[in-house]
Amino acid sequence: MAATKLDGAGTQKMKTLDEAHMSLQSIHGMVERMAIEVKNNASVGILPNQIKRSAGTLQGQLKGQFGMIADMFAAMILAAGRGGSEIVRIRTLREQVAQIRTALDMAASKVKKDHSVDIVMADD
């Protein structure tokens, strides 16, 4: 089996996906801190605003290459900003984090499949 590597466009897309994955982990941490605050009957404070700000940045970064995932972040922004029960909001945000993580993993697999190039070894 020949060794493969990513072409230039694939490398850039993977870099974008890796950055999005790291930022999604930080958003997930904020969602879980929000859940702990609700469980302790404390105020969630500015956590929903931080989630919206981080998701907005990621939406802008992903819009050019991964429009469907950017739309998922737009839905997360709407869910973080809506009123109502905090428990329902946390459940919704958790589900969206899981969906986005799955979409990022699927996009990474697709990029690896579509942009892989065989490595040609030079003969001595």
QUISULMO-V326807 format. One record per backbone hydrogen bond with DSSP energy under -0.5 kcal/mol. CO is the residue of the C=O (numbers start at 1). NH is the residue of the N-H. If there is no record, write none. Layout:
co=CO nh=NH
co=CO nh=NH
This chain:
co=3 nh=119
co=5 nh=117
co=7 nh=11
co=8 nh=12
co=9 nh=13
co=10 nh=14
co=11 nh=15
co=12 nh=16
co=13 nh=17
co=14 nh=18
co=15 nh=19
co=16 nh=20
co=17 nh=21
co=18 nh=22
co=19 nh=23
co=20 nh=24
co=21 nh=25
co=22 nh=26
co=23 nh=27
co=24 nh=28
co=25 nh=29
co=26 nh=30
co=27 nh=31
co=28 nh=32
co=29 nh=33
co=30 nh=34
co=31 nh=35
co=32 nh=36
co=33 nh=37
co=34 nh=38
co=35 nh=39
co=36 nh=40
co=37 nh=42
co=38 nh=41
co=44 nh=47
co=46 nh=50
co=47 nh=51
co=48 nh=52
co=49 nh=53
co=50 nh=54
co=51 nh=55
co=52 nh=56
co=53 nh=57
co=54 nh=58
co=55 nh=59
co=56 nh=60
co=57 nh=61
co=58 nh=62
co=59 nh=63
co=62 nh=66
co=66 nh=70
co=67 nh=71
co=68 nh=72
co=69 nh=73
co=70 nh=74
co=71 nh=75
co=72 nh=76
co=73 nh=77
co=74 nh=78
co=75 nh=79
co=76 nh=80
co=77 nh=81
co=78 nh=82
co=85 nh=89
co=86 nh=90
co=87 nh=91
co=88 nh=92
co=89 nh=93
co=90 nh=94
co=91 nh=95
co=92 nh=96
co=93 nh=97
co=94 nh=98
co=95 nh=99
co=96 nh=100
co=97 nh=101
co=98 nh=102
co=99 nh=103
co=100 nh=104
co=101 nh=105
co=102 nh=106
co=103 nh=107
co=104 nh=108
co=105 nh=109
co=106 nh=110
co=107 nh=111
co=108 nh=112
co=109 nh=113
co=110 nh=114
co=111 nh=115
co=115 nh=7
co=117 nh=5
co=118 nh=120
co=119 nh=121
